[in-house]
Amino acid sequence: MNSIEDLQARIIAAMDRVGAGVDALSAHDVGTTEALTAALEEERTVTAQLEERLKTLKDKQAKELEGMAAQLQDMRAKVDSLDLEQQRLRQITTQLRDANAALREANEAGVGEPHLINKSMMAELEALRASRAAEIAEASAILSALTPILTGTSEEGAAQDA
């Protein structure tokens, strides 16, 4: 932003110099008029160059903002996915605890019920699957956060090597 403000300040200063030159033009002779006209054209050229640089900087900044917005949206989606997987894991873990408690009660009563064992094993398998899905979502979120950093580092290293 400082460079944009600097460019704007330079453009304003150039325009002020042009205005001062026009005021001085009425007070000077023809030779001075030609010199002032040349200076005015030079200032116009400089102003056009500065405006072009300003436009380029604004375009670059807009592209960077778009890229950051896309990255932010991607990260939010990954965090939401991770949150959903963790909620699913909590729910399945609760089911596993309930099934194991029912199985313990049946064993204490001396009644070994196969359907409780099956229910407990199914809940445990589902808990393992949910745990795995949560780990994958977490790894994906971490990887997506590290990828821009690693890519930026490798691009900087390649630029330094060149």
C-alpha positions as CSV (number, residue, x, y, z in Angstrom):
1,M,0.0,0.0,0.0
2,N,2.9,2.3,0.7
3,S,4.1,2.1,-2.9
4,I,0.7,2.9,-4.2
5,E,0.5,6.0,-1.9
6,D,4.0,6.9,-2.9
7,L,3.0,6.7,-6.6
8,Q,-0.1,8.8,-6.0
9,A,2.0,11.4,-4.2
10,R,4.5,11.5,-7.1
11,I,1.6,12.0,-9.6
12,I,0.2,14.8,-7.5
13,A,3.6,16.5,-7.2
14,A,4.1,16.1,-11.0
15,M,0.8,17.7,-11.6
16,D,1.6,20.6,-9.2
17,R,4.9,21.1,-11.1
18,V,3.0,21.2,-14.4
19,G,0.6,23.8,-12.9
20,A,3.5,25.9,-11.7
21,G,5.1,25.6,-15.1
22,V,1.9,26.9,-16.8
23,D,1.7,29.8,-14.4
24,A,5.4,30.6,-15.1
25,L,4.7,30.3,-18.9
26,S,2.7,33.4,-19.0
27,A,5.5,35.4,-17.4
28,H,8.4,34.2,-19.5
29,D,9.4,34.7,-23.1
30,V,9.1,32.3,-26.1
31,G,12.4,30.5,-25.4
32,T,11.3,29.7,-21.9
33,T,7.9,28.6,-23.3
34,E,9.5,25.9,-25.4
35,A,11.6,24.7,-22.5
36,L,8.4,24.6,-20.3
37,T,6.5,22.7,-23.1
38,A,9.3,20.1,-23.2
39,A,9.3,19.8,-19.4
40,L,5.5,19.5,-19.5
41,E,5.7,16.6,-22.0
42,E,8.4,15.0,-19.9
43,E,6.2,15.3,-16.8
44,R,3.3,13.8,-18.8
45,T,5.4,10.9,-19.8
46,V,6.5,10.3,-16.2
47,T,2.9,10.6,-15.1
48,A,1.8,8.1,-17.6
49,Q,4.6,5.7,-16.5
50,L,3.6,6.1,-12.9
51,E,0.0,5.6,-13.6
52,E,0.9,2.4,-15.5
53,R,3.0,1.1,-12.6
54,L,0.1,2.0,-10.2
55,K,-2.3,0.0,-12.4
56,T,0.1,-2.9,-12.5
57,L,0.4,-2.9,-8.7
58,K,-3.3,-2.7,-8.2
59,D,-3.8,-5.7,-10.6
60,K,-1.2,-7.7,-8.8
61,Q,-2.7,-6.9,-5.4
62,A,-6.2,-7.9,-6.7
63,K,-4.9,-11.2,-7.9
64,E,-3.1,-11.9,-4.6
65,L,-6.3,-11.1,-2.7
66,E,-8.3,-13.5,-5.0
67,G,-5.8,-16.2,-4.3
68,M,-5.9,-15.7,-0.6
69,A,-9.7,-15.7,-0.6
70,A,-9.6,-19.0,-2.5
71,Q,-7.1,-20.4,0.0
72,L,-9.2,-19.2,2.9
73,Q,-12.3,-20.8,1.5
74,D,-10.5,-24.1,0.9
75,M,-9.1,-24.1,4.5
76,R,-12.6,-23.4,5.9
77,A,-14.0,-26.4,3.9
78,K,-11.2,-28.6,5.3
79,V,-11.8,-27.4,8.8
80,D,-15.6,-28.0,8.5
81,S,-14.8,-31.5,7.1
82,L,-12.5,-32.2,10.1
83,D,-15.1,-31.0,12.5
84,L,-17.8,-33.3,11.0
85,E,-15.5,-36.3,11.2
86,Q,-14.6,-35.5,14.9
87,Q,-18.3,-35.2,15.7
88,R,-19.0,-38.5,14.0
89,L,-16.1,-40.0,16.0
90,R,-17.5,-38.7,19.3
91,Q,-21.0,-40.1,18.5
92,I,-19.6,-43.5,17.5
93,T,-17.4,-43.6,20.6
94,T,-20.5,-43.0,22.7
95,Q,-22.2,-45.9,21.0
96,L,-19.2,-48.1,21.6
97,R,-19.2,-47.3,25.3
98,D,-22.9,-48.1,25.5
99,A,-22.5,-51.4,23.7
100,N,-19.6,-52.3,25.9
101,A,-21.5,-51.4,29.1
102,A,-24.4,-53.6,27.9
103,L,-22.0,-56.5,27.2
104,R,-20.4,-56.1,30.6
105,E,-23.8,-56.2,32.3
106,A,-24.8,-59.3,30.3
107,N,-21.5,-61.0,31.3
108,E,-22.0,-60.1,35.0
109,A,-25.4,-61.6,34.9
110,G,-23.9,-64.7,33.4
111,V,-25.9,-64.4,30.2
112,G,-23.5,-64.3,27.2
113,E,-25.7,-62.8,24.5
114,P,-24.1,-63.1,21.0
115,H,-26.1,-60.2,19.6
116,L,-24.5,-57.9,22.2
117,I,-21.1,-59.1,21.3
118,N,-21.8,-58.5,17.6
119,K,-23.2,-55.1,18.4
120,S,-20.2,-54.2,20.4
121,M,-17.8,-55.4,17.7
122,M,-19.7,-53.5,15.0
123,A,-19.6,-50.3,17.1
124,E,-15.9,-50.8,17.6
125,L,-15.3,-51.3,13.9
126,E,-17.3,-48.2,13.1
127,A,-15.3,-46.2,15.7
128,L,-12.1,-47.3,14.1
129,R,-13.4,-46.2,10.7
130,A,-14.5,-42.9,12.1
131,S,-11.1,-42.4,13.8
132,R,-9.4,-43.2,10.5
133,A,-11.6,-40.7,8.6
134,A,-10.9,-38.0,11.2
135,E,-7.2,-38.7,11.0
136,I,-7.4,-38.4,7.2
137,A,-9.3,-35.1,7.4
138,E,-6.8,-33.7,9.9
139,A,-3.8,-34.8,7.7
140,S,-5.5,-33.2,4.7
141,A,-6.0,-30.0,6.5
142,I,-2.4,-29.9,7.7
143,L,-1.1,-30.8,4.3
144,S,-3.1,-28.1,2.6
145,A,-1.8,-25.6,5.1
146,L,1.8,-26.6,4.6
147,T,1.7,-26.9,0.8
148,P,1.7,-23.1,0.1
149,I,4.6,-22.7,2.5
150,L,6.6,-25.5,1.0
151,T,5.8,-24.4,-2.5
152,G,6.8,-20.8,-1.7
153,T,10.1,-22.0,-0.1
154,S,10.9,-24.2,-3.2
155,E,10.2,-21.3,-5.6
156,E,12.4,-19.0,-3.5
157,G,15.2,-21.5,-3.5
158,A,14.9,-21.9,-7.3
159,A,14.9,-18.2,-7.8
160,Q,18.0,-17.9,-5.6
161,D,19.8,-20.7,-7.5
162,A,19.1,-18.9,-10.8
